[in-house]
Amino acid sequence: MLRDPVQLIDQAISELEDLSVLFADEIDTRIHGVTQLSREGRIYKRAHESISVLLPQLRAARQLQQPEQFLHARTHRPFCVDCE
């Protein structure tokens, strides 16, 4: 079953944003210093950091999934086929 890449990326971004919030709540470094994090807290922190790196890359990839005519219009100047 093939899926639309745009939908798949959008879904991944949404779910990773949710996970990022969940991990941030679990870490709660404002109350507990980083040195006081439990083993699980450190794992959550690493996962949160990884998601923070991945999200901008997914958003950039999402922008590349625009229809071809929009990409062409953004990157090339208009031209006339019948002009000399």
N, C-alpha and C positions, 0 to 999 in steps of 0.2 A: 504494500500500500504506500503510494507516494504521497508526500505531504507538501504543501506549499511552504517553501523556505522562509518566506516572510512571516507566516503564521507561526512556524516553528521557532524562529528567532524571537519573535514577540513573546511567545509563551515562555521560552527559556529566560528571557530578561525579567518578565514578571515574577516567575517562580524564584529566580536568584535574588531579586530584590526582597521578596518575602523572607527567604532564608537569611539574608544579610541582617534584616531587622531582628529576626529570631536570635541569631548568634550574638548580635550587639546587646540584646536584652540579657542573654545568658552571661555574657562577659561582664557587663556593667562595670567598666574600669573606673568610672567616676567614684564609685563607692569602695571597690576593692582594688587596690593597686595591682599592677601587672605581676609583681613578685608574689602576690598572695593568691594568684589564680591556681585552682586545682588542676590536676592533669586534664580533666575534661574541659576546663575553662581554657587551657592553653590550646587544646585541639580546636575548640570553637573559635578561638582568636585566629589561629592559622587559616581555618576555613573562611572566616570573615575577610581576612586580608586577601586570600585568593579570589574570592568573589569580587572584591573591590578592584582587583586588577582585570578580571575577566569582563565585567559589565561594560566598561568603555569600549573594549574590543568588540563585543557583541553589538553594541550600538553603532559602531563604525561599519561593521559587516552588514547590519540592517540597512544602512544608508546606501550601500552598494547594490542592494536588491531592488532598487527602484526600476521601473520600466525603462527600456533602452532609450526611448525618445526623450525622457527627462534627463537622462545622463548625457545624451548627445547635446541637448540644448544648453546644459550647464557647462560643458567642457569645450564646445566648439561654437565658433561664430556662425550665424546664419549665412547661408549661401543660396544663390539663385541657380537652378539647374539650367534654365534657358538663356541665361546671360552669357556674354562672351568675356 
